[in-house]
Amino acid sequence: MTTTYRRLAALAIASVALGPLTVPTAHADDPPGSAGIAAPAPAIDANAPGLMLPDGATLAPAKVLDIKQIVEEEGGQQRRQDTNVDVTFALQAEVLFPKNSAKLGPAASARLAAIAAEINKLGSGRVRVFGFTDNLGTYEHGLKLSKQRAVAVQQVLARSLNPSTTFDIRGYSEDYPIADNATEEGRKKNRRVEISFPRTSPVS
């Protein structure tokens, strides 16, 4: 950053406390690029009214902001979302089930085993398994298929989790899409099973 720009930046900051910024006009004997600014920027007064809270005003209580972190596999087959409160895995139906089926395919075991290990690692005792479809076919068929898929996933997870783990299992058909159902790419993202559970420690 040039000396000129540093001075301009300082004057802009100072104007908050000292009033509108006035930039002198250039003169023939000014150095090239100086825009006529020769004097150093005035110091900022920490006690200026513009930098102080009005009488009676207080700062809001400190709070922990909700941090959201999303990691998605290339192609979107699996997505993990972490917040301060919970962890959610969204798996596209194609990596778990054959088309229009609720029978888990061979690739599902390894993915669900990894998720079960994460649930055990965090010590979560409650797991939500929600199924979703796209908008093709009837809504009623989507409700049935999405619920059957959620149940199939829950049954596999339960084998690796603490017997006291409780499950909330639901099928939502085409409700709550995460992409545009007007394209096959969007429908593929909407055909999914979401597994979510509370975390026992904040995101690092």
N, C-alpha and C positions, 0 to 999 in steps of 0.2 A: 504494500500500500504506500503511495507517495505521501510526502509531507503535506501536500495540499489536501488530499483526501482525508488524512488523519485530522487535520485542522477542521475540515468541514464536518466530520463526524463528531468531533468534540463540541463544535458550536451547536450542532443539532441536538446533542444531549443537553447542553447547557440551556438551550431555549426552553426546555420543559420547566425549569425553575426561574429563568430570567426573562422570559417573554419571547416574542417572535424573533426568528433568526433573520438578520439583515446582512447580506453579503455585499461588501464594497465592490464598486465597479473597478474594472482594470484600468490602469494608466500606462502610458507609453513606456515609462521607465521601470515598470514592474517586471520581475523575472518571468520568462516564458512559462505558461501554465499555472502561475500563482493566482490568477484572477484577482489580483490586487490585495490579497490577504497577507499582511506582513506581521501584524501583531498576534501574539499568542492568544489562544482561546481563554476566556475568563474562567476562573475556578467555579465549580458548582457548590452552592451553599446548601449543606445538608439540612439546614433548618428552614429552607424556603417553604412557604405554605403549600406550594404545588407538590411537594414531596412528602407531606405529612397527612395523617388521617384527620378528618374533621373532629371537632370536639364531640365526645360521646360515642364515636365509632370504634368498633373492635374488629379484630381479625376473626375469621371463621375458625371453628375448632379444627385442629389437624385431623386428617383421616387418611386411611390407606386407600389409594386408588386401585380400582379393579384392573389388573394387568391381564391382557388376553394375548396368548401366543398360539399361532396356528402353523402347523407343519403338515404339508400335503405331499404325498408321493407324486412323482411325475406321472401324468395321466389321471391323477385324482382318484386312484383306486382306494386309497385309504387316507384319511385326514385325522390328525390329532389336534384338539384344541384344549389348551390349558388356561385356566383362570386361577385366581386366588381361592376360589370356592370349590371347583370341580374339574374333572378331566372328562372329555368326550371324544370317543373314537367314532368316526363315521366310515363305514365300509360299503362300497358300491356292491349292489346285489350280485353283479356278474362275477365277483371274486369269491362269492360264497355259495351261490346257487346256480343251477342250470336255468335256462329261460323258463319263466312262468312256473317255477317249481319251488317248493319249500324244503327240498332235500339237500342237505349240505354237500358240496362237492369236495374233492380231495385237497384243494388248496386252502380250504377253510380252517382245517385243524391247526396248522402252524400259526396262522394269524390270531385265532381265538386263544391259543395257548399263551401267546405273547401278551395279549390283553389281560388274561387271567393272572399272569405273573405280575403285571403292573398293579392290578387291584389288590393282590396279596401284599405287594411291597408297600402300598400306602395304607394297608390295614382297613380298607373300606368295608363296611358291613352292609351297605345297601347299594344295589345296582339297578339302574334303569335300562331296559332294552326295548327300543322303539323301532318299529318297522314302517317303511314308507314305500310307496310305488309312484309311478308316473301317472299321467292322466289318460292313458290308453285303456280301453276296456271300461267296464262299468265301475262305478264307485263301490258298489257292494262287493264285487270280486276283489277289488283292491284292498278293501277292509279285511276280507278273509285271508288273502295271500300275505299281506303285510303282518298280520297277527301270527299266522303260522310260521313265518320266517323269524319273527322275534322269539317265539317259543323255541324253535329249533336252536337258535343261538344261545338262549338262556340255558337249555338243557346241557349243552357242551360246556359252558362256563361253570355251571354248578358242580361238575365233576372235579374241578380243580380248585374250587373255593371253599372257604370255611363253611361247614354245614349250617351254621347259624346265619349265613348271609341271606338277606331278604331281597326279593326281586319285584320290580314294578314292570310289567310287560304289557305293551300296548301296540295296536296296529292302527295307523292313521290314514291308510290308503293314499290318495293324492294330496292330502292336506299338508301344509307347511313345506312347499317346495323350496329348494335352495338355488334353483336355476330355472331358466325359461323352458317350459314344456313344449315350446314351439319347434325346438330342434332336437335331433336325436342326442346330440352332445349334452344338452340340458336334461333331457329325460333320463339319460344314463346316470347323471349325478343325483337325480331325485329318487331313483330306485336304490334304496340304501337301508342299512340297519345301523342305528346309533346306539352305542353303549356308553353310558355316563355314570360316574360315581364320584362321591365327595373325596377331596384330598385332605390329608391330615397335616400337611405342611405347606407354607406359601411357596409360590413359584420363585426359584432362585435366579 
